[in-house]
Amino acid sequence: MSGRQVFYEGRVQGVGFRFTCKQLARGFDVIGWVQNLPDGRVELQCSGDAGEVDAFLKAIAESELKSHIKTATVVPIPALAGVRGFEILR
């Protein structure tokens, strides 16, 4: 199991970013969550097989969201524990 924390910057709030991430996650064997941050960024954390995690993050980068993403900072993290599915945190 591999984990990633990603901070997305750009015009990533108010454009359906979190919803799209959740929809994309359904096509991959990943668990995790996505949330808006007070500073205007979006934070995503996910875990799964390294290939699935990488493919999921690539799908986000190549989706309709790409025009809203200025930068994406990816940080390796330990695999998430006690998380089921992929959720939007509020």
Backbone as JSON Lines, residues from 0, in Angstrom:
{"i":0,"aa":"M","n":[0.85,-1.19,0.0],"ca":[0.0,0.0,0.0],"c":[0.89,1.25,0.0]}
{"i":1,"aa":"S","n":[0.43,2.19,-0.78],"ca":[1.16,3.45,-0.94],"c":[0.2,4.6,-0.65]}
{"i":2,"aa":"G","n":[0.71,5.67,-0.09],"ca":[-0.14,6.83,0.2],"c":[0.45,8.1,-0.37]}
{"i":3,"aa":"R","n":[-0.43,9.01,-0.74],"ca":[-0.01,10.32,-1.26],"c":[-0.91,11.41,-0.69]}
{"i":4,"aa":"Q","n":[-0.29,12.52,-0.37],"ca":[-1.0,13.74,-0.01],"c":[-0.7,14.74,-1.11]}
{"i":5,"aa":"V","n":[-1.75,15.36,-1.66],"ca":[-1.56,16.3,-2.76],"c":[-2.24,17.61,-2.39]}
{"i":6,"aa":"F","n":[-1.52,18.7,-2.58],"ca":[-2.08,20.03,-2.41],"c":[-2.21,20.66,-3.8]}
{"i":7,"aa":"Y","n":[-3.44,20.95,-4.19],"ca":[-3.71,21.57,-5.49],"c":[-3.9,23.07,-5.3]}
{"i":8,"aa":"E","n":[-3.23,23.84,-6.14],"ca":[-3.38,25.29,-6.11],"c":[-3.86,25.77,-7.47]}
{"i":9,"aa":"G","n":[-4.53,26.89,-7.48],"ca":[-5.08,27.47,-8.7],"c":[-6.52,27.86,-8.44]}
{"i":10,"aa":"R","n":[-7.34,27.78,-9.46],"ca":[-8.78,28.03,-9.29],"c":[-9.45,26.68,-9.03]}
{"i":11,"aa":"V","n":[-9.25,26.17,-7.82],"ca":[-9.66,24.8,-7.51],"c":[-10.85,24.72,-6.54]}
{"i":12,"aa":"Q","n":[-11.34,25.85,-6.11],"ca":[-12.53,25.84,-5.26],"c":[-13.68,26.49,-6.03]}
{"i":13,"aa":"G","n":[-14.87,25.94,-5.85],"ca":[-16.05,26.49,-6.51],"c":[-16.2,26.07,-7.96]}
{"i":14,"aa":"V","n":[-15.44,25.04,-8.37],"ca":[-15.5,24.58,-9.77],"c":[-15.84,23.08,-9.86]}
{"i":15,"aa":"G","n":[-16.29,22.48,-8.75],"ca":[-16.61,21.05,-8.75],"c":[-15.4,20.15,-8.61]}
{"i":16,"aa":"F","n":[-14.31,20.7,-8.11],"ca":[-13.05,19.95,-8.01],"c":[-13.21,18.71,-7.13]}
{"i":17,"aa":"R","n":[-13.74,18.88,-5.93],"ca":[-13.87,17.75,-5.01],"c":[-14.8,16.68,-5.56]}
{"i":18,"aa":"F","n":[-15.92,17.11,-6.13],"ca":[-16.89,16.17,-6.7],"c":[-16.25,15.37,-7.84]}
{"i":19,"aa":"T","n":[-15.5,16.05,-8.7],"ca":[-14.86,15.37,-9.82],"c":[-13.83,14.36,-9.31]}
{"i":20,"aa":"C","n":[-13.07,14.73,-8.28],"ca":[-12.1,13.8,-7.7],"c":[-12.8,12.55,-7.17]}
{"i":21,"aa":"K","n":[-13.92,12.75,-6.5],"ca":[-14.67,11.61,-5.96],"c":[-15.17,10.73,-7.09]}
{"i":22,"aa":"Q","n":[-15.69,11.33,-8.16],"ca":[-16.17,10.57,-9.3],"c":[-15.03,9.79,-9.95]}
{"i":23,"aa":"L","n":[-13.89,10.42,-10.13],"ca":[-12.74,9.74,-10.73],"c":[-12.25,8.59,-9.86]}
{"i":24,"aa":"A","n":[-12.31,8.76,-8.55],"ca":[-11.83,7.72,-7.63],"c":[-12.6,6.41,-7.8]}
{"i":25,"aa":"R","n":[-13.84,6.5,-8.25],"ca":[-14.64,5.28,-8.44],"c":[-14.02,4.34,-9.46]}
{"i":26,"aa":"G","n":[-13.22,4.87,-10.38],"ca":[-12.6,4.04,-11.39],"c":[-11.29,3.41,-10.97]}
{"i":27,"aa":"F","n":[-10.89,3.63,-9.72],"ca":[-9.61,3.13,-9.24],"c":[-9.79,2.47,-7.88]}
{"i":28,"aa":"D","n":[-8.89,1.56,-7.56],"ca":[-8.94,0.87,-6.27],"c":[-8.14,1.7,-5.26]}
{"i":29,"aa":"V","n":[-8.72,2.84,-4.87],"ca":[-8.08,3.74,-3.91],"c":[-9.08,4.11,-2.81]}
{"i":30,"aa":"I","n":[-8.52,4.49,-1.68],"ca":[-9.33,5.03,-0.58],"c":[-8.77,6.4,-0.25]}
{"i":31,"aa":"G","n":[-9.57,7.23,0.41],"ca":[-9.06,8.52,0.83],"c":[-10.12,9.58,0.91]}
{"i":32,"aa":"W","n":[-9.68,10.82,0.79],"ca":[-10.58,11.96,0.93],"c":[-10.01,13.19,0.25]}
{"i":33,"aa":"V","n":[-10.89,14.17,0.04],"ca":[-10.51,15.44,-0.55],"c":[-11.26,16.54,0.2]}
{"i":34,"aa":"Q","n":[-10.6,17.69,0.4],"ca":[-11.25,18.79,1.12],"c":[-10.71,20.13,0.68]}
{"i":35,"aa":"N","n":[-11.56,21.15,0.79],"ca":[-11.12,22.52,0.57],"c":[-10.36,22.99,1.8]}
{"i":36,"aa":"L","n":[-9.35,23.81,1.59],"ca":[-8.61,24.42,2.69],"c":[-8.94,25.91,2.76]}
{"i":37,"aa":"P","n":[-8.84,26.5,3.96],"ca":[-9.18,27.92,4.11],"c":[-8.35,28.87,3.25]}
{"i":38,"aa":"D","n":[-7.15,28.44,2.85],"ca":[-6.28,29.31,2.05],"c":[-6.55,29.24,0.54]}
{"i":39,"aa":"G","n":[-7.6,28.51,0.14],"ca":[-7.98,28.44,-1.27],"c":[-7.44,27.21,-2.0]}
{"i":40,"aa":"R","n":[-6.6,26.42,-1.34],"ca":[-6.1,25.19,-1.95],"c":[-7.09,24.06,-1.71]}
{"i":41,"aa":"V","n":[-6.85,22.93,-2.38],"ca":[-7.58,21.69,-2.13],"c":[-6.55,20.65,-1.7]}
{"i":42,"aa":"E","n":[-6.86,19.92,-0.64],"ca":[-5.99,18.84,-0.16],"c":[-6.65,17.51,-0.47]}
{"i":43,"aa":"L","n":[-5.87,16.57,-1.0],"ca":[-6.33,15.22,-1.28],"c":[-5.36,14.26,-0.63]}
{"i":44,"aa":"Q","n":[-5.89,13.23,0.03],"ca":[-5.07,12.14,0.54],"c":[-5.67,10.85,0.03]}
{"i":45,"aa":"C","n":[-4.81,9.96,-0.47],"ca":[-5.31,8.68,-0.96],"c":[-4.27,7.59,-0.73]}
{"i":46,"aa":"S","n":[-4.76,6.37,-0.71],"ca":[-3.91,5.19,-0.52],"c":[-4.42,4.07,-1.41]}
{"i":47,"aa":"G","n":[-3.52,3.16,-1.71],"ca":[-3.83,1.98,-2.5],"c":[-2.55,1.43,-3.06]}
{"i":48,"aa":"D","n":[-2.67,0.47,-3.96],"ca":[-1.52,-0.03,-4.68],"c":[-0.85,1.15,-5.38]}
{"i":49,"aa":"A","n":[0.46,1.2,-5.37],"ca":[1.18,2.36,-5.93],"c":[0.76,2.66,-7.37]}
{"i":50,"aa":"G","n":[0.55,1.63,-8.18],"ca":[0.12,1.83,-9.55],"c":[-1.26,2.46,-9.64]}
{"i":51,"aa":"E","n":[-2.17,2.04,-8.77],"ca":[-3.53,2.59,-8.75],"c":[-3.52,4.05,-8.29]}
{"i":52,"aa":"V","n":[-2.73,4.34,-7.26],"ca":[-2.63,5.71,-6.76],"c":[-2.06,6.63,-7.84]}
{"i":53,"aa":"D","n":[-0.99,6.18,-8.48],"ca":[-0.38,7.0,-9.55],"c":[-1.35,7.21,-10.71]}
{"i":54,"aa":"A","n":[-2.08,6.16,-11.09],"ca":[-3.03,6.27,-12.19],"c":[-4.18,7.21,-11.83]}
{"i":55,"aa":"F","n":[-4.64,7.16,-10.59],"ca":[-5.71,8.05,-10.11],"c":[-5.25,9.5,-10.18]}
{"i":56,"aa":"L","n":[-4.06,9.79,-9.67],"ca":[-3.56,11.16,-9.69],"c":[-3.32,11.64,-11.12]}
{"i":57,"aa":"K","n":[-2.9,10.75,-11.99],"ca":[-2.73,11.1,-13.4],"c":[-4.08,11.42,-14.04]}
{"i":58,"aa":"A","n":[-5.09,10.64,-13.69],"ca":[-6.44,10.88,-14.22],"c":[-6.95,12.25,-13.81]}
{"i":59,"aa":"I","n":[-6.68,12.66,-12.58],"ca":[-7.06,14.0,-12.12],"c":[-6.33,15.05,-12.96]}
{"i":60,"aa":"A","n":[-5.03,14.86,-13.12],"ca":[-4.2,15.83,-13.85],"c":[-4.61,15.96,-15.31]}
{"i":61,"aa":"E","n":[-5.18,14.89,-15.88],"ca":[-5.56,14.9,-17.29],"c":[-7.05,15.15,-17.51]}
{"i":62,"aa":"S","n":[-7.79,15.32,-16.44],"ca":[-9.24,15.52,-16.53],"c":[-9.56,16.98,-16.89]}
{"i":63,"aa":"E","n":[-10.84,17.29,-16.91],"ca":[-11.27,18.66,-17.16],"c":[-10.78,19.62,-16.07]}
{"i":64,"aa":"L","n":[-10.29,19.08,-14.97],"ca":[-9.76,19.91,-13.89],"c":[-8.42,20.54,-14.24]}
{"i":65,"aa":"K","n":[-7.72,20.0,-15.22],"ca":[-6.35,20.46,-15.5],"c":[-6.26,21.95,-15.78]}
{"i":66,"aa":"S","n":[-7.3,22.52,-16.36],"ca":[-7.25,23.96,-16.64],"c":[-7.37,24.8,-15.37]}
{"i":67,"aa":"H","n":[-7.81,24.2,-14.27],"ca":[-7.96,24.91,-13.0],"c":[-6.74,24.76,-12.09]}
{"i":68,"aa":"I","n":[-5.89,23.77,-12.39],"ca":[-4.75,23.46,-11.52],"c":[-3.53,24.25,-11.97]}
{"i":69,"aa":"K","n":[-3.03,25.09,-11.07],"ca":[-1.79,25.83,-11.34],"c":[-0.6,24.97,-10.92]}
{"i":70,"aa":"T","n":[-0.66,24.42,-9.7],"ca":[0.38,23.51,-9.22],"c":[-0.25,22.4,-8.4]}
{"i":71,"aa":"A","n":[0.43,21.27,-8.39],"ca":[0.03,20.13,-7.56],"c":[1.29,19.64,-6.85]}
{"i":72,"aa":"T","n":[1.3,19.77,-5.54],"ca":[2.44,19.34,-4.74],"c":[2.11,17.98,-4.13]}
{"i":73,"aa":"V","n":[2.88,16.95,-4.54],"ca":[2.62,15.58,-4.1],"c":[3.65,15.19,-3.05]}
{"i":74,"aa":"V","n":[3.15,14.66,-1.93],"ca":[4.01,14.24,-0.82],"c":[3.69,12.79,-0.49]}
{"i":75,"aa":"P","n":[4.69,11.89,-0.46],"ca":[4.42,10.52,-0.04],"c":[4.05,10.5,1.45]}
{"i":76,"aa":"I","n":[3.06,9.72,1.79],"ca":[2.64,9.56,3.19],"c":[2.4,8.07,3.45]}
{"i":77,"aa":"P","n":[2.34,7.67,4.72],"ca":[1.99,6.28,5.01],"c":[0.57,5.99,4.52]}
{"i":78,"aa":"A","n":[0.31,4.74,4.2],"ca":[-1.02,4.35,3.76],"c":[-2.05,4.72,4.83]}
{"i":79,"aa":"L","n":[-3.2,5.18,4.39],"ca":[-4.26,5.57,5.32],"c":[-4.83,4.34,6.01]}
{"i":80,"aa":"A","n":[-5.15,4.48,7.28],"ca":[-5.74,3.39,8.05],"c":[-7.13,3.8,8.51]}
{"i":81,"aa":"G","n":[-8.03,2.86,8.55],"ca":[-9.37,3.13,9.06],"c":[-10.25,3.94,8.12]}
{"i":82,"aa":"V","n":[-9.88,4.03,6.86],"ca":[-10.65,4.79,5.88],"c":[-11.29,3.81,4.91]}
{"i":83,"aa":"R","n":[-12.55,4.06,4.6],"ca":[-13.25,3.22,3.62],"c":[-13.74,4.11,2.5]}
{"i":84,"aa":"G","n":[-13.51,3.68,1.28],"ca":[-13.99,4.44,0.15],"c":[-13.24,5.75,-0.03]}
{"i":85,"aa":"F","n":[-13.83,6.62,-0.84],"ca":[-13.24,7.93,-1.08],"c":[-14.31,8.97,-0.83]}
{"i":86,"aa":"E","n":[-14.04,9.9,0.07],"ca":[-15.06,10.84,0.53],"c":[-14.64,12.29,0.34]}
{"i":87,"aa":"I","n":[-15.64,13.14,0.32],"ca":[-15.44,14.58,0.37],"c":[-15.59,15.02,1.82]}
{"i":88,"aa":"L","n":[-14.55,15.62,2.37],"ca":[-14.64,16.17,3.73],"c":[-15.1,17.61,3.64]}
{"i":89,"aa":"R","n":[-15.89,18.01,4.58],"ca":[-16.42,19.38,4.59],"c":[-15.84,20.16,5.74]}
